[in-house]
Amino acid sequence: MGNAAHTFPPVKALPCPFCGNDIVAVKSESTDFLTEYCASVHCAECDTQGPWTYRYSTEEGAMRQAVAKWNARAAIEVQHG
């Protein structure tokens, strides 16, 4: 499977719910024939990973859904010490 990391997703991802870091990346993968894509959001600070999206016909569609799932998680108040 091919791998690609995108620092600037097609839609804005919320900060990490665990550490509050604003720097998150959407990582995508495709099948060998570029016919299906999957994607997930990852935090650059604490390495938290959001749920993967699967079987999208476009990379953008997979990435948008991954960000939507990341943004839909329960809000957690992050306390900075």
N, CA, C and O atoms as a Tinker XYZ file with bonds, in Angstrom:
   324  protein
     1  N      0.842000   -1.184000    0.000000    73     2
     2  CA     0.000000    0.000000    0.000000    64     1     3
     3  C      0.879000    1.237000    0.000000    63     2     4     5
     4  O      1.919000    1.265000    0.658000    81     3
     5  N      0.464000    2.259000   -0.736000    73     3     6
     6  CA     1.198000    3.508000   -0.732000    64     5     7
     7  C      0.856000    4.337000    0.487000    63     6     8     9
     8  O     -0.239000    4.211000    1.034000    81     7
     9  N      1.773000    5.178000    0.918000    73     7    10
    10  CA     1.548000    6.030000    2.084000    64     9    11
    11  C      1.775000    7.484000    1.704000    63    10    12    13
    12  O      2.640000    7.799000    0.887000    81    11
    13  N      0.993000    8.357000    2.304000    73    11    14
    14  CA     1.183000    9.787000    2.117000    64    13    15
    15  C      0.775000   10.477000    3.405000    63    14    16    17
    16  O     -0.199000   10.076000    4.043000    81    15
    17  N      1.502000   11.504000    3.792000    73    15    18
    18  CA     1.145000   12.282000    4.977000    64    17    19
    19  C      0.844000   13.701000    4.523000    63    18    20    21
    20  O      1.599000   14.275000    3.738000    81    19
    21  N     -0.231000   14.261000    4.999000    73    19    22
    22  CA    -0.646000   15.603000    4.618000    64    21    23
    23  C     -0.754000   16.451000    5.873000    63    22    24    25
    24  O     -1.532000   16.143000    6.776000    81    23
    25  N      0.026000   17.514000    5.924000    73    23    26
    26  CA     0.008000   18.393000    7.076000    64    25    27
    27  C     -1.223000   19.298000    7.033000    63    26    28    29
    28  O     -1.746000   19.668000    8.084000    81    27
    29  N     -1.687000   19.655000    5.857000    73    27    30
    30  CA    -2.816000   20.559000    5.717000    64    29    31
    31  C     -3.997000   19.805000    5.122000    63    30    32    33
    32  O     -4.108000   19.703000    3.900000    81    31
    33  N     -4.886000   19.273000    5.968000    73    31    34
    34  CA    -6.023000   18.500000    5.462000    64    33    35
    35  C     -7.018000   19.395000    4.747000    63    34    36    37
    36  O     -6.998000   20.614000    4.919000    81    35
    37  N     -7.898000   18.791000    3.936000    73    35    38
    38  CA    -8.883000   19.577000    3.194000    64    37    39
    39  C     -9.874000   20.311000    4.094000    63    38    40    41
    40  O    -10.455000   21.312000    3.672000    81    39
    41  N    -10.079000   19.842000    5.311000    73    39    42
    42  CA   -10.895000   20.549000    6.295000    64    41    43
    43  C    -10.097000   20.625000    7.589000    63    42    44    45
    44  O     -9.217000   19.796000    7.822000    81    43
    45  N    -10.391000   21.603000    8.426000    73    43    46
    46  CA    -9.609000   21.854000    9.635000    64    45    47
    47  C     -9.911000   20.839000   10.731000    63    46    48    49
    48  O    -11.062000   20.669000   11.132000    81    47
    49  N     -8.875000   20.173000   11.207000    73    47    50
    50  CA    -9.009000   19.238000   12.322000    64    49    51
    51  C     -8.876000   20.002000   13.639000    63    50    52    53
    52  O     -8.073000   20.927000   13.754000    81    51
    53  N     -9.671000   19.604000   14.623000    73    51    54
    54  CA    -9.585000   20.197000   15.959000    64    53    55
    55  C     -8.293000   19.755000   16.642000    63    54    56    57
    56  O     -7.687000   18.768000   16.225000    81    55
    57  N     -7.855000   20.475000   17.696000    73    55    58
    58  CA    -6.665000   20.056000   18.437000    64    57    59
    59  C     -6.856000   18.667000   19.051000    63    58    60    61
    60  O     -7.978000   18.174000   19.169000    81    59
    61  N     -5.749000   18.055000   19.435000    73    59    62
    62  CA    -5.780000   16.732000   20.049000    64    61    63
    63  C     -6.590000   16.777000   21.341000    63    62    64    65
    64  O     -6.399000   17.681000   22.155000    81    63
    65  N     -7.490000   15.818000   21.541000    73    63    66
    66  CA    -8.315000   15.834000   22.752000    64    65    67
    67  C     -7.545000   15.418000   24.007000    63    66    68    69
    68  O     -8.040000   15.597000   25.120000    81    67
    69  N     -6.349000   14.869000   23.843000    73    67    70
    70  CA    -5.599000   14.386000   25.001000    64    69    71
    71  C     -4.519000   15.357000   25.458000    63    70    72    73
    72  O     -4.330000   15.559000   26.657000    81    71
    73  N     -3.804000   15.963000   24.500000    73    71    74
    74  CA    -2.715000   16.865000   24.899000    64    73    75
    75  C     -2.962000   18.315000   24.501000    63    74    76    77
    76  O     -2.240000   19.206000   24.947000    81    75
    77  N     -3.981000   18.569000   23.660000    73    75    78
    78  CA    -4.302000   19.931000   23.248000    64    77    79
    79  C     -3.457000   20.460000   22.103000    63    78    80    81
    80  O     -3.608000   21.620000   21.717000    81    79
    81  N     -2.576000   19.643000   21.551000    73    79    82
    82  CA    -1.695000   20.061000   20.470000    64    81    83
    83  C     -2.507000   20.422000   19.225000    63    82    84    85
    84  O     -3.432000   19.703000   18.846000    81    83
    85  N     -2.152000   21.540000   18.595000    73    83    86
    86  CA    -2.830000   21.976000   17.373000    64    85    87
    87  C     -2.252000   21.331000   16.118000    63    86    88    89
    88  O     -2.862000   21.403000   15.051000    81    87
    89  N     -1.090000   20.705000   16.232000    73    87    90
    90  CA    -0.438000   20.139000   15.061000    64    89    91
    91  C     -0.846000   18.678000   14.916000    63    90    92    93
    92  O     -0.317000   17.794000   15.591000    81    91
    93  N     -1.793000   18.451000   14.025000    73    91    94
    94  CA    -2.252000   17.100000   13.718000    64    93    95
    95  C     -2.129000   16.911000   12.204000    63    94    96    97
    96  O     -2.222000   17.872000   11.440000    81    95
    97  N     -1.924000   15.693000   11.790000    73    95    98
    98  CA    -1.761000   15.385000   10.371000    64    97    99
    99  C     -2.755000   14.318000    9.957000    63    98   100   101
   100  O     -3.082000   13.419000   10.732000    81    99
   101  N     -3.227000   14.428000    8.734000    73    99   102
   102  CA    -4.087000   13.398000    8.164000    64   101   103
   103  C     -3.193000   12.504000    7.320000    63   102   104   105
   104  O     -2.538000   12.964000    6.384000    81   103
   105  N     -3.173000   11.227000    7.661000    73   103   106
   106  CA    -2.373000   10.262000    6.908000    64   105   107
   107  C     -3.313000    9.418000    6.069000    63   106   108   109
   108  O     -4.362000    8.978000    6.540000    81   107
   109  N     -2.927000    9.197000    4.825000    73   107   110
   110  CA    -3.778000    8.412000    3.939000    64   109   111
   111  C     -2.984000    7.277000    3.311000    63   110   112   113
   112  O     -1.763000    7.349000    3.176000    81   111
   113  N     -3.695000    6.244000    2.936000    73   111   114
   114  CA    -3.113000    5.099000    2.239000    64   113   115
   115  C     -4.038000    4.727000    1.100000    63   114   116   117
   116  O     -5.232000    5.024000    1.125000    81   115
   117  N     -3.474000    4.077000    0.109000    73   115   118
   118  CA    -4.284000    3.628000   -1.017000    64   117   119
   119  C     -3.920000    2.196000   -1.364000    63   118   120   121
   120  O     -2.875000    1.687000   -0.959000    81   119
   121  N     -4.806000    1.552000   -2.127000    73   119   122
   122  CA    -4.498000    0.222000   -2.632000    64   121   123
   123  C     -3.432000    0.358000   -3.709000    63   122   124   125
   124  O     -3.138000    1.465000   -4.160000    81   123
   125  N     -2.867000   -0.734000   -4.110000    73   123   126
   126  CA    -1.820000   -0.718000   -5.128000    64   125   127
   127  C     -2.288000   -0.103000   -6.448000    63   126   128   129
   128  O     -1.484000    0.457000   -7.192000    81   127
   129  N     -3.565000   -0.205000   -6.733000    73   127   130
   130  CA    -4.083000    0.307000   -7.998000    64   129   131
   131  C     -4.776000    1.660000   -7.857000    63   130   132   133
   132  O     -5.430000    2.121000   -8.793000    81   131
   133  N     -4.636000    2.300000   -6.693000    73   131   134
   134  CA    -5.214000    3.620000   -6.434000    64   133   135
   135  C     -6.716000    3.647000   -6.675000    63   134   136   137
   136  O     -7.253000    4.631000   -7.185000    81   135
   137  N     -7.397000    2.558000   -6.303000    73   135   138
   138  CA    -8.837000    2.491000   -6.509000    64   137   139
   139  C     -9.617000    2.736000   -5.220000    63   138   140   141
   140  O    -10.797000    3.081000   -5.270000    81   139
   141  N     -8.975000    2.562000   -4.074000    73   139   142
   142  CA    -9.627000    2.805000   -2.789000    64   141   143
   143  C     -8.640000    3.480000   -1.851000    63   142   144   145
   144  O     -7.437000    3.220000   -1.893000    81   143
   145  N     -9.173000    4.353000   -1.003000    73   143   146
   146  CA    -8.338000    5.101000   -0.071000    64   145   147
   147  C     -8.873000    4.956000    1.353000    63   146   148   149
   148  O    -10.070000    4.761000    1.569000    81   147
   149  N     -7.960000    5.055000    2.314000    73   147   150
   150  CA    -8.326000    5.121000    3.722000    64   149   151
   151  C     -7.483000    6.227000    4.352000    63   150   152   153
   152  O     -6.448000    6.609000    3.806000    81   151
   153  N     -7.929000    6.744000    5.512000    73   151   154
   154  CA    -7.207000    7.849000    6.140000    64   153   155
   155  C     -7.490000    7.881000    7.637000    63   154   156   157
   156  O     -8.479000    7.324000    8.114000    81   155
   157  N     -6.599000    8.547000    8.362000    73   155   158
   158  CA    -6.735000    8.713000    9.805000    64   157   159
   159  C     -6.004000    9.981000   10.217000    63   158   160   161
   160  O     -5.057000   10.396000    9.549000    81   159
   161  N     -6.434000   10.600000   11.311000    73   159   162
   162  CA    -5.781000   11.789000   11.858000    64   161   163
   163  C     -4.847000   11.350000   12.981000    63   162   164   165
   164  O     -5.196000   10.484000   13.782000    81   163
   165  N     -3.652000   11.955000   13.035000    73   163   166
   166  CA    -2.649000   11.623000   14.042000    64   165   167
   167  C     -2.123000   12.891000   14.693000    63   166   168   169
   168  O     -1.893000   13.895000   14.020000    81   167
   169  N     -1.932000   12.841000   16.011000    73   167   170
   170  CA    -1.358000   13.965000   16.750000    64   169   171
   171  C      0.160000   13.880000   16.681000    63   170   172   173
   172  O      0.736000   12.818000   16.919000    81   171
   173  N      0.808000   14.993000   16.358000    73   171   174
   174  CA     2.264000   15.034000   16.251000    64   173   175
   175  C      2.944000   15.035000   17.618000    63   174   176   177
   176  O      4.123000   14.696000   17.710000    81   175
   177  N      2.235000   15.403000   18.671000    73   175   178
   178  CA     2.835000   15.503000   20.004000    64   177   179
   179  C      2.740000   14.192000   20.794000    63   178   180   181
   180  O      3.761000   13.675000   21.247000    81   179
   181  N      1.538000   13.654000   20.962000    73   179   182
   182  CA     1.361000   12.481000   21.834000    64   181   183
   183  C      1.074000   11.196000   21.054000    63   182   184   185
   184  O      0.871000   10.141000   21.655000    81   183
   185  N      1.056000   11.276000   19.728000    73   183   186
   186  CA     0.894000   10.120000   18.845000    64   185   187
   187  C     -0.491000    9.477000   18.940000    63   186   188   189
   188  O     -0.658000    8.310000   18.585000    81   187
   189  N     -1.480000   10.229000   19.415000    73   187   190
   190  CA    -2.857000    9.736000   19.398000    64   189   191
   191  C     -3.301000    9.579000   17.949000    63   190   192   193
   192  O     -2.960000   10.396000   17.093000    81   191
   193  N     -4.055000    8.536000   17.686000    73   191   194
   194  CA    -4.560000    8.281000   16.343000    64   193   195
   195  C     -6.074000    8.207000   16.376000    63   194   196   197
   196  O     -6.651000    7.539000   17.233000    81   195
   197  N     -6.712000    8.888000   15.447000    73   195   198
   198  CA    -8.162000    8.822000   15.316000    64   197   199
   199  C     -8.568000    7.568000   14.562000    63   198   200   201
   200  O     -7.709000    6.814000   14.104000    81   199
   201  N     -9.871000    7.336000   14.427000    73   199   202
   202  CA   -10.340000    6.151000   13.701000    64   201   203
   203  C    -10.022000    6.245000   12.207000    63   202   204   205
   204  O    -10.018000    7.331000   11.627000    81   203
   205  N     -9.760000    5.100000   11.606000    73   203   206
   206  CA    -9.504000    5.042000   10.170000    64   205   207
   207  C    -10.825000    5.048000    9.407000    63   206   208   209
   208  O    -11.830000    4.508000    9.869000    81   207
   209  N    -10.800000    5.658000    8.252000    73   207   210
   210  CA   -11.915000    5.567000    7.307000    64   209   211
   211  C    -11.452000    4.642000    6.187000    63   210   212   213
   212  O    -10.271000    4.635000    5.840000    81   211
   213  N    -12.358000    3.871000    5.626000    73   211   214
   214  CA   -11.977000    2.866000    4.632000    64   213   215
   215  C    -12.850000    2.937000    3.391000    63   214   216   217
   216  O    -13.986000    3.409000    3.430000    81   215
   217  N    -12.286000    2.453000    2.282000    73   215   218
   218  CA   -12.990000    2.183000    1.036000    64   217   219
   219  C    -13.625000    3.412000    0.393000    63   218   220   221
   220  O    -14.776000    3.372000   -0.042000    81   219
   221  N    -12.865000    4.498000    0.338000    73   219   222
   222  CA   -13.329000    5.692000   -0.365000    64   221   223
   223  C    -12.724000    5.713000   -1.757000    63   222   224   225
   224  O    -11.587000    5.284000   -1.951000    81   223
   225  N    -13.476000    6.207000   -2.721000    73   223   226
   226  CA   -13.000000    6.210000   -4.099000    64   225   227
   227  C    -12.010000    7.340000   -4.370000    63   226   228   229
   228  O    -11.290000    7.309000   -5.368000    81   227
   229  N    -11.973000    8.340000   -3.481000    73   227   230
   230  CA   -11.001000    9.427000   -3.638000    64   229   231
   231  C    -10.238000    9.627000   -2.331000    63   230   232   233
   232  O    -10.763000    9.383000   -1.244000    81   231
   233  N     -9.000000   10.071000   -2.458000    73   231   234
   234  CA    -8.188000   10.362000   -1.274000    64   233   235
   235  C     -8.811000   11.500000   -0.471000    63   234   236   237
   236  O     -8.852000   11.446000    0.758000    81   235
   237  N     -9.293000   12.519000   -1.158000    73   235   238
   238  CA    -9.913000   13.648000   -0.473000    64   237   239
   239  C    -11.126000   13.206000    0.341000    63   238   240   241
   240  O    -11.306000   13.660000    1.471000    81   239
   241  N    -11.954000   12.332000   -0.213000    73   239   242
   242  CA   -13.123000   11.838000    0.510000    64   241   243
   243  C    -12.737000   11.107000    1.777000    63   242   244   245
   244  O    -13.357000   11.302000    2.822000    81   243
   245  N    -11.710000   10.260000    1.695000    73   243   246
   246  CA   -11.235000    9.529000    2.874000    64   245   247
   247  C    -10.690000   10.495000    3.922000    63   246   248   249
   248  O    -10.951000   10.337000    5.115000    81   247
   249  N     -9.936000   11.491000    3.476000    73   247   250
   250  CA    -9.338000   12.458000    4.405000    64   249   251
   251  C    -10.414000   13.324000    5.074000    63   250   252   253
   252  O    -10.348000   13.584000    6.275000    81   251
   253  N    -11.391000   13.764000    4.300000    73   251   254
   254  CA   -12.477000   14.574000    4.873000    64   253   255
   255  C    -13.241000   13.790000    5.934000    63   254   256   257
   256  O    -13.580000   14.335000    6.985000    81   255
   257  N    -13.512000   12.520000    5.667000    73   255   258
   258  CA   -14.242000   11.701000    6.630000    64   257   259
   259  C    -13.405000   11.440000    7.875000    63   258   260   261
   260  O    -13.944000   11.414000    8.981000    81   259
   261  N    -12.093000   11.244000    7.715000    73   259   262
   262  CA   -11.205000   11.037000    8.865000    64   261   263
   263  C    -11.211000   12.266000    9.776000    63   262   264   265
   264  O    -11.259000   12.134000   10.999000    81   263
   265  N    -11.164000   13.455000    9.183000    73   263   266
   266  CA   -11.205000   14.691000    9.970000    64   265   267
   267  C    -12.564000   14.850000   10.636000    63   266   268   269
   268  O    -12.643000   15.270000   11.791000    81   267
   269  N    -13.635000   14.517000    9.919000    73   267   270
   270  CA   -14.977000   14.613000   10.508000    64   269   271
   271  C    -15.099000   13.691000   11.721000    63   270   272   273
   272  O    -15.677000   14.082000   12.735000    81   271
   273  N    -14.562000   12.469000   11.630000    73   271   274
   274  CA   -14.606000   11.542000   12.767000    64   273   275
   275  C    -13.755000   12.058000   13.922000    63   274   276   277
   276  O    -14.164000   11.963000   15.080000    81   275
   277  N    -12.582000   12.600000   13.625000    73   275   278
   278  CA   -11.696000   13.171000   14.647000    64   277   279
   279  C    -12.402000   14.327000   15.355000    63   278   280   281
   280  O    -12.360000   14.424000   16.581000    81   279
   281  N    -13.038000   15.187000   14.596000    73   279   282
   282  CA   -13.709000   16.358000   15.167000    64   281   283
   283  C    -14.979000   15.994000   15.935000    63   282   284   285
   284  O    -15.424000   16.770000   16.780000    81   283
   285  N    -15.570000   14.836000   15.662000    73   283   286
   286  CA   -16.835000   14.447000   16.286000    64   285   287
   287  C    -16.660000   13.776000   17.646000    63   286   288   289
   288  O    -17.656000   13.483000   18.307000    81   287
   289  N    -15.429000   13.525000   18.083000    73   287   290
   290  CA   -15.224000   12.840000   19.347000    64   289   291
   291  C    -15.717000   13.711000   20.495000    63   290   292   293
   292  O    -15.893000   14.922000   20.356000    81   291
   293  N    -15.933000   13.063000   21.621000    73   291   294
   294  CA   -16.406000   13.782000   22.805000    64   293   295
   295  C    -15.376000   14.823000   23.215000    63   294   296   297
   296  O    -14.175000   14.553000   23.215000    81   295
   297  N    -15.835000   15.973000   23.553000    73   295   298
   298  CA   -14.940000   17.046000   24.002000    64   297   299
   299  C    -14.339000   16.692000   25.364000    63   298   300   301
   300  O    -15.038000   16.298000   26.298000    81   299
   301  N    -13.035000   16.845000   25.437000    73   299   302
   302  CA   -12.314000   16.596000   26.671000    64   301   303
   303  C    -11.560000   17.869000   27.023000    63   302   304   305
   304  O    -10.826000   18.406000   26.194000    81   303
   305  N    -11.732000   18.344000   28.224000    73   303   306
   306  CA   -11.031000   19.548000   28.645000    64   305   307
   307  C     -9.582000   19.191000   28.956000    63   306   308   309
   308  O     -9.316000   18.327000   29.792000    81   307
   309  N     -8.655000   19.851000   28.288000    73   307   310
   310  CA    -7.244000   19.610000   28.492000    64   309   311
   311  C     -6.718000   20.630000   29.491000    63   310   312   313
   312  O     -6.914000   21.832000   29.315000    81   311
   313  N     -6.056000   20.160000   30.531000    73   311   314
   314  CA    -5.473000   21.053000   31.526000    64   313   315
   315  C     -3.974000   21.115000   31.304000    63   314   316   317
   316  O     -3.296000   20.090000   31.243000    81   315
   317  N     -3.478000   22.314000   31.188000    73   315   318
   318  CA    -2.050000   22.520000   30.996000    64   317   319
   319  C     -1.449000   22.935000   32.321000    63   318   320   321
   320  O     -1.960000   23.834000   32.989000    81   319
   321  N     -0.359000   22.279000   32.703000    73   319   322
   322  CA     0.227000   22.495000   34.007000    64   321   323
   323  C      1.199000   23.569000   34.064000    63   322   324
   324  O      1.759000   23.838000   35.126000    81   323
